[in-house]
Amino acid sequence: MTRKSAIAVIGDLHYEPEQHDLYCRARQQILQHSPDAILQLGDEGGYSHCGTWRSFMEGLDFLDNFDLPFHTLIGNHDLEGCDYATDAQAVAAWCQAFERAQPYYSVDLGAAVGICLSTTRFRSNPGCRHEVYLDDVQVGWLRATLAQNRSRPTFVFSHAPVLGSGLRVLQSLHLKCPNAWINHTDRPERFIGLVRENPQIKLWFSAHNHLGHCYGDSTSRVGGCTFVHTGVIGDASRDGCRQSRLVEFDEGEFVLATIDHITGQRTDNVRHDYATGRDERLCEPLIEQECQHFAPPACPAGPGRLELGSSVFALHREMLVEFDAALQAPLGVVIDRLADQRPRVRDGRLELVDLQGTVRVLKPNPLGRYYQVFEPNSSLEQRLSA
């Protein structure tokens, strides 16, 4: 039998020197499964020195010591370092460190094409600095690359997930910033459209949430693509899990698995057959426990839901959450701490009514939506605000 190709996918690295032994153990656990290549999803440096030349060198050293081909990309924290005055300088330094002509590229993975996408904007983001942003040149390159590879299974790698993918995002953190999705405030629906237009995209990996793989929505399926959240290997975990992904694949199928860095065990998650489109779930998600940073609810359904234009609203944990009606995906948080107010839609307006009957009208932001930017970029005059 011909051996399948295999790649290991590592989420946010956030390497800290004091955790060196922990990272080395995780590397050995991954190598036990004989991957052909390593894919890493950005955020190289620890929080003490993210986005510095030192963080790039530490990430490079960790990946280089696999003694395997490796590929990485730029996450939001990779552009925040004080070593550089502009985003262009930070991107150029990253490219120099990892010997890339540009921060996005395709790679030959044998039985599949890999596409690595990078954020290129931090200081110049008009909303939250940490929004993962692909500029129009990169999006155009992505479209062209997909068009050139329609006959080959394609795996895409990005730091943040895609709006409409169904993957878990964090209401209390990334949805509030907002930086939950790729290009969260700039036509984020484009990417799920690309997936639907390109059925050769079989897997799309993202990280960003620092959560494990036990949740039912740590993988999802839209059209012909399986979307996959990838956890962390270090102490940056938000729920105590430390996990990476393993994919074994050939021209006809893939098997997606989890490598647990606490137990060292491998658990097979999903087998997918390209010809039939059949997904076989190989394990059941564990009963989840709420962590400090919680997920939004499902998009409300039914005739009684609170709806205005292309938006749907739900009250969850005293936050008014906005959803895209067509994609049934959460867009952001409109208002926080609504214990003594209730939302309503009346005469084409979104309103809040308090216990005394006082009405406050909420105005749409420049995008025509209602969610706020809770962490605006204070260095720019241009901001999104409700």
C-alpha positions in Angstrom: 0.0 0.0 0.0 1.3 3.5 -0.9 2.0 5.6 2.1 -0.2 8.7 2.5 1.3 12.1 2.7 1.2 13.6 6.2 1.5 17.2 7.5 1.4 18.4 11.1 -0.4 21.7 11.7 0.6 23.9 14.7 -1.5 26.8 15.9 -0.3 30.0 17.7 3.2 29.4 18.8 3.7 32.3 21.3 7.2 30.9 22.2 8.5 31.8 25.6 12.1 30.7 26.5 11.0 29.5 30.0 8.7 27.0 28.3 11.5 25.6 26.1 11.2 22.0 27.5 7.5 22.0 27.0 7.9 23.0 23.3 10.6 20.4 22.8 8.4 17.7 24.1 5.6 18.8 21.8 8.0 18.7 18.9 9.0 15.1 19.7 5.3 14.1 20.0 4.6 15.4 16.6 7.7 13.7 15.1 6.5 10.4 16.4 3.8 10.5 13.7 6.3 11.0 10.8 4.9 14.1 9.1 6.4 15.1 5.8 6.1 18.8 6.5 5.1 21.3 9.3 2.6 24.1 8.8 2.5 26.7 11.5 -0.3 29.3 11.7 1.5 32.4 12.9 1.9 34.4 16.2 5.5 33.3 16.7 6.5 35.2 19.8 5.5 35.1 23.4 3.4 37.9 24.7 6.5 39.4 26.3 8.0 40.2 22.9 5.5 39.6 20.1 6.4 40.9 16.7 10.1 41.5 17.3 13.1 40.2 15.4 13.8 38.0 18.4 10.4 36.4 18.2 10.9 35.7 14.5 14.3 34.1 15.2 12.8 32.0 18.0 10.0 30.8 15.8 12.5 30.0 13.0 14.7 28.1 15.4 11.8 26.0 16.8 10.5 25.1 13.3 13.9 24.5 11.8 14.7 21.9 14.5 12.0 19.6 13.2 14.5 18.9 10.4 11.6 18.8 8.0 10.2 21.3 5.4 8.1 23.9 7.2 5.9 26.7 6.3 4.5 29.5 8.4 2.5 32.8 8.0 1.9 36.1 9.7 -0.6 36.3 12.6 -1.9 39.5 14.2 0.6 39.6 17.0 3.5 39.1 14.6 3.1 42.8 13.4 2.9 44.5 16.8 6.5 44.6 17.8 8.2 47.9 18.7 11.2 47.1 16.5 9.4 48.5 13.5 7.7 51.8 12.8 5.4 50.7 10.0 3.5 47.6 9.0 5.5 47.5 5.8 8.8 47.3 7.8 7.4 44.6 10.1 6.2 42.5 7.1 9.6 43.0 5.4 11.4 41.8 8.5 9.2 38.7 8.7 9.9 37.9 5.1 13.6 38.3 5.6 13.6 36.1 8.7 11.7 33.3 6.9 13.3 33.8 3.5 10.1 34.6 1.7 9.7 37.0 -1.2 6.2 37.9 0.0 4.2 36.8 3.1 1.7 34.7 1.2 2.6 31.8 -1.1 1.6 28.3 -2.3 3.5 25.1 -1.6 3.5 21.6 -3.1 2.3 19.1 -0.4 2.4 16.1 -2.8 -1.2 15.0 -3.1 -2.4 18.6 -2.4 -1.6 22.2 -2.9 -1.1 24.3 0.2 -1.9 28.0 0.4 -0.5 30.2 3.2 -2.2 33.5 3.8 -0.8 36.3 6.0 -2.2 39.4 7.7 -0.3 42.5 6.5 -1.8 45.3 8.5 -1.7 46.2 12.2 -0.8 49.9 12.9 -2.9 51.0 9.9 -6.1 49.0 10.7 -9.0 51.4 10.9 -10.8 49.4 13.5 -9.2 47.0 15.9 -5.4 46.8 15.4 -5.5 43.1 15.8 -7.9 42.5 12.9 -6.4 39.9 10.6 -6.4 41.6 7.2 -5.6 40.5 3.7 -5.2 43.4 1.3 -6.7 43.4 -2.2 -3.5 42.4 -3.9 -3.3 39.2 -1.7 -6.9 38.4 -2.3 -6.4 38.8 -6.0 -3.4 36.5 -5.8 -5.5 34.0 -3.9 -8.2 34.0 -6.6 -5.6 33.5 -9.3 -3.9 30.7 -7.4 -7.1 28.9 -6.9 -8.0 29.3 -10.6 -4.7 27.7 -11.5 -5.2 24.7 -9.3 -8.8 23.7 -9.8 -7.9 20.1 -10.5 -5.8 19.5 -7.3 -7.0 19.2 -3.7 -6.2 22.4 -1.9 -5.5 23.1 1.8 -5.6 26.7 3.0 -3.9 28.0 6.1 -4.7 31.4 7.8 -4.4 32.8 11.2 -8.1 33.7 11.8 -11.1 31.7 10.5 -13.5 32.6 7.8 -16.9 34.3 8.4 -19.6 31.7 7.6 -17.4 28.7 8.3 -19.3 27.8 11.4 -16.1 27.5 13.6 -16.2 28.7 17.2 -15.3 32.3 17.9 -15.1 34.1 21.2 -17.9 36.5 21.9 -16.3 38.1 24.9 -12.9 38.7 23.2 -12.5 38.5 19.4 -16.1 39.3 18.5 -16.0 42.4 20.7 -12.6 43.7 19.4 -13.7 42.9 16.6 -11.1 40.6 15.1 -12.8 37.2 15.0 -12.7 36.7 11.2 -10.3 37.4 8.3 -11.0 41.0 7.2 -13.7 41.2 9.9 -14.6 44.8 8.9 -13.8 44.6 5.2 -16.1 42.3 3.2 -15.4 39.2 5.2 -18.1 37.3 3.3 -15.7 37.1 0.2 -13.8 34.2 1.6 -16.7 31.8 2.1 -17.7 32.8 -1.4 -14.3 31.7 -2.7 -14.8 28.4 -0.9 -18.1 27.8 -2.7 -16.6 28.8 -6.0 -13.7 26.4 -5.6 -14.7 22.9 -4.5 -11.1 21.8 -4.7 -10.6 23.5 -1.3 -10.9 20.5 0.9 -9.4 21.9 4.2 -9.1 25.4 5.7 -7.0 25.6 8.9 -7.0 28.5 11.3 -6.0 29.2 14.9 -6.3 32.5 16.9 -8.7 31.3 19.6 -6.2 29.3 21.8 -8.8 26.6 22.4 -8.6 22.9 22.2 -10.3 20.5 19.8 -12.9 19.0 22.0 -15.7 21.3 21.0 -18.3 20.3 18.4 -17.5 23.5 16.4 -13.8 23.0 16.4 -14.4 21.5 13.0 -17.2 22.4 10.6 -18.2 21.7 7.0 -19.5 24.2 4.4 -19.8 23.0 0.8 -16.9 20.9 0.0 -14.6 22.3 2.6 -13.8 21.1 6.1 -12.8 24.1 8.4 -10.5 23.2 11.2 -9.5 25.1 14.3 -6.0 24.3 15.6 -5.0 24.8 19.3 -1.7 25.8 20.9 1.2 23.7 22.2 2.3 26.1 25.0 0.8 27.7 28.1 -1.1 30.3 26.0 -4.1 27.9 26.1 -7.4 29.5 27.2 -9.0 26.2 28.3 -6.1 24.1 29.5 -5.8 22.0 26.3 -2.6 21.9 24.3 -3.1 20.2 20.9 -2.0 20.2 17.3 -3.4 18.7 14.1 -2.2 15.9 11.9 -3.5 15.2 8.4 -2.8 12.1 6.4 -4.0 12.4 2.8 -3.7 11.1 -0.8 -5.5 12.0 -4.0 -8.8 10.5 -2.8 -9.2 11.3 0.9 -7.9 12.8 4.1 -7.9 11.7 7.7 -7.8 14.6 10.2 -6.4 13.8 13.7 -5.5 15.5 17.0 -2.1 15.2 18.8 -2.6 15.9 22.5 0.5 17.4 24.0 -0.5 16.6 27.6 -1.1 12.9 27.0 1.0 12.4 23.8 -1.9 10.5 22.3 -3.3 10.7 18.8 -7.1 10.8 18.2 -8.5 10.5 14.7 -11.3 13.1 14.2 -12.7 13.0 10.7 -12.2 10.9 7.5 -13.4 12.6 4.3 -13.7 11.0 0.9 -13.4 13.4 -2.0 -15.4 11.4 -4.6 -18.5 10.9 -2.5 -18.2 14.0 -0.3 -18.8 11.8 2.7 -17.6 12.8 6.1 -17.1 10.1 8.7 -16.7 11.4 12.2 -14.2 9.2 14.0 -14.8 10.5 17.5 -17.4 12.4 19.4 -16.7 15.8 20.8 -16.4 15.9 24.6 -19.1 17.7 26.6 -17.7 21.2 26.6 -17.1 23.3 29.7 -17.5 27.0 29.4 -14.2 28.8 29.7 -13.6 32.4 30.6 -14.0 33.5 26.9 -17.3 32.0 25.7 -18.8 31.5 22.3 -21.9 33.3 20.9 -25.2 31.5 20.6 -26.5 30.0 17.4 -28.1 32.5 15.0 -31.8 32.9 16.0 -34.2 31.3 13.7 -38.0 31.6 13.2 -40.5 34.4 12.5 -40.1 36.0 15.9 -36.4 36.8 15.7 -35.1 40.3 16.0 -34.2 41.3 12.5 -33.3 44.5 10.6 -32.2 44.5 7.0 -29.5 41.9 6.6 -28.8 41.6 10.4 -30.3 39.4 13.1 -29.8 40.1 16.8 -29.7 38.0 19.9 -29.2 38.8 23.6 -26.6 36.5 25.1 -24.9 37.0 28.5 -26.1 40.6 28.7 -24.6 41.4 25.3 -26.5 42.2 22.1 -24.9 40.1 19.4 -25.3 40.9 15.7 -25.4 38.1 13.0 -25.3 38.1 9.3 -28.8 36.8 8.3 -27.6 35.1 5.1 -24.6 33.4 6.5 -26.1 32.9 10.0 -22.7 33.9 11.4 -21.9 36.3 14.3 -20.6 39.7 13.2 -19.9 41.5 16.5 -21.3 42.9 19.7 -23.6 45.9 19.6 -23.9 46.7 23.3 -22.5 45.1 26.4 -24.1 44.9 29.9 -27.8 45.0 28.9 -29.2 43.8 32.2 -31.8 46.6 32.5 -32.5 47.2 28.8 -34.2 45.2 26.1 -33.7 45.6 22.4 -36.4 45.9 19.8 -36.9 46.8 16.1 -39.5 49.4 15.4 -40.1 51.5 12.3 -36.9 50.4 10.7 -34.8 51.3 13.7 -32.9 49.3 16.3 -33.8 50.5 19.8 -33.1 49.9 23.4 -35.8 50.4 26.0 -35.0 50.7 29.7 -37.2 49.9 32.7 -38.7 53.4 32.7 -39.7 53.1 29.0 -36.9 55.5 27.8 -36.0 54.7 24.2 -32.5 54.9 22.8 -32.0 54.6 19.0 -28.9 52.7 17.9 -27.4 54.0 14.6 -25.6 51.8 12.1 -21.8 52.1 11.7 -20.3 53.1 8.4 -20.6 49.6 7.1 -24.3 49.6 7.6 -24.1 47.2 10.5 -24.6 47.9 14.2 -21.7 46.2 16.0 -19.1 48.4 17.7 -15.4 48.4 17.7 -14.6 47.9 21.4 -10.8 48.1 20.9 -10.4 50.9 18.3 -7.0 51.8 16.9 -6.3 55.0 18.9 -3.5 56.0 16.6 -5.8 56.7 13.7 -8.5 59.3 13.3 -10.6 57.0 11.1 -12.5 54.6 13.3 -15.6 52.4 13.0 -18.1 53.3 15.7 -21.7 52.7 16.4 
